[in-house]
Amino acid sequence: NKFWTFGTCILLLKSVVVIALSMPPRHLVVIGGGIQGSSVAFFSAKLGVDKITIIEANDRVAPHASGKGGGFLARSWGDGSVTQDLHETSFDLHEQLAKEWGLKSYRRLPVLSVEAGTRSFKKADYVPQWLDGEGGRISLMGDSSDTAQVHPREFTEAAVKESGATVKLNAKVVGVLTEMEEGGDRRVT
């Protein structure tokens, strides 16, 4: 679905945190224990939300893409685009949090693009020794100054832990109940 681009998700995340912070201290319930839910929980806690519960339908946080993706980070891949600032901020923030949280999987590394083919690879400085067969074109997409990797499950689990949230596993949200408050506002019950 094109609607759920990374930028859209970040805007949604920002909106949820702003809404949560504009209310008096209340219990924030986050639906989903993936990278987005854990990020909402972490940043909400960091900004002062007192009580946070994450509801996850599976038996652990990060059960799908947030726990199984490649975890590649690229600082400059958005250069010149509308997402350039997002790429740079995200890259720097992942590195900062990986250090603060003591994540073992975080590492800077070069990233190559390798195409299939029948030619022998030219041996450039950035071509690893294990890449010794035939192939097509090979090019450096990022050196270790602007590309990195972190295991997404480790990152997501750390964000949940650092948020201090209570996690309800194997739980499903089937609806939301609200009640009227004084002043005409509705409150989730």
N, C-alpha and C positions, 0 to 999 in steps of 0.2 A: 504494500500500500504506500503510495508516494507521500501521503499525508504525514506519515511517521518518519520523517527524516531526522537525522541527528540534531540539526538546528532546531526543529520543531520541538523535539523532546527536551532540549535545554531550555527553551522558552517556557514550556509547560512546567518544568521543574522550578524555574525561577518564579513563575506565577504562583505555584503551590506554596513555596516558601514565603513569598510576600503576603499571601492571604493568611497563612498561619501566624505570621508575626504581627499582622494588623489586628489580631484578636487578643483579648486577655488570655493569660496562660490557660491552656486547655489541653486535653488529651488529643494528640495528633495520631490518627490511624492512617498508615500507609498501606496501600494494596499492592502487593508484589514485592518479592525479595530478590529481585535482580539488581543490576547496576543502577537503574533509575530509582527504584524504591530505596535501595541502600544509600544512594546519594541524597535523596530527599531527607531521609532520616538523619544522616550525618550532618548535613549543613543546617537542618532545622535545630538539631541539638546544639551545634556550635553557635547558632544565633539566639539561643536561649529558650527553646521550647522544652518544657519540663518533662512531659511524659509522652513517650512515643511507642506505638505498637506497630509492628510489621506483620501483615497477614499474608502468608505464602501458601498456595494451594498444594505444593509438593512437600516432600519429606526433608528438604534442605533449602537453604538460600542458594541462589545462583544455579538453578537446576538445568537451565537451557543455555542459550547463547551467552549469557553473562558468566557462565562457568566453563564454557567450552570453546569460546572464540580464540582467535590468534593473539589478541592482546597487543596488536601493533599500534604504536604511537608515532605520529609524524608531525614534527613542528612546522615544516615548510611546505607540505603538500597542498596547502590552501593558498599559497602566495599569490597575490593579485586577485583573489576571489573575495566574495562577500563573507566568506568564512575564515579569512586569514587570521583575524584576531582570536577567533574561537580555537583554531588549531594551535596557535602559539600559547594561549592561556591554558588550554587543556594539557598540552605537552608539559609545560612548566609545573602545573598543579599536580599531575600524576607523579612527576619526579619528586616534588616536595613531600607529598603524602607517602610515597613509597619509603622515603628516608625516615619520616616521622614515625611511621607504623612498623618499620623494620621488615619490609617485604623482601623475601629472599629471591623471588623470581624477577624482580625489576633489573633490567640491564640495558645499556645502550649497545646498539649493534648496527652494522651496515645492512641494508636491504637491497637485494638484487632482483631484477626482472630477468627471467630466463625463459626463452622460447624453445619449443621442441624443434629439432632439425637434424641434419646429417653432417654438418660441418664440425670440425674440431674447434673447441673454444680457444680464443686467443687468451693467453695468460697475462692478464693485467694484475696490478697490485691487489685489487679488490676481489679477484676471483679466488674462492677457497680451493685448497688442494683436493678436497673430496670431489669437486666438480671437474672430473678428468676425462669425461667421455665426449660423445658427440652431441651437438645441439644446434640451435639456431642462434639468434641474436641474444646477447647478454648485455645488460646495462645496469649501472649503479643508480638506484632510485633514491638512496639516502645514505650518508655515511653516519658514523656513530655520533656525530655532533648534533644531528637533527632527527634521528630515528631511534626508537627504543621499543622494549617489549616488557609487559608485565602479565602474569597469568591472571585472567579476569576473575576466576573464582577466588584466588587469594585476595585480590583487591576488594571484591564485593564483600567477602566475609570480614575483612578488616574494617570496612566502612560500617558494617552492621555492628561489629564489636565496639568500635570507637563512638558510635552514636549512643550507646547505652540502651538501645531499644529492646523492648520485650518482643520476641519473635513467636508467633503462633504458626506452627507448621501443620500441613494437611488440613488447612482451614480454607473454606470458600466463602466469598462474599456473595450473597444472593439478593441483596437489596440494601437500601439505606433508609433508616427511619429518622424523621425529624419532628421537632415540636416547636411551637411558637414561643418566643421569648417576649418579655416586656419590651416595648419599643417597636414591635412588629418584625424583628429579625427571626430567622429560623435557625435552630440549633440541631446538629446531628446528635441523636441520642444513642 
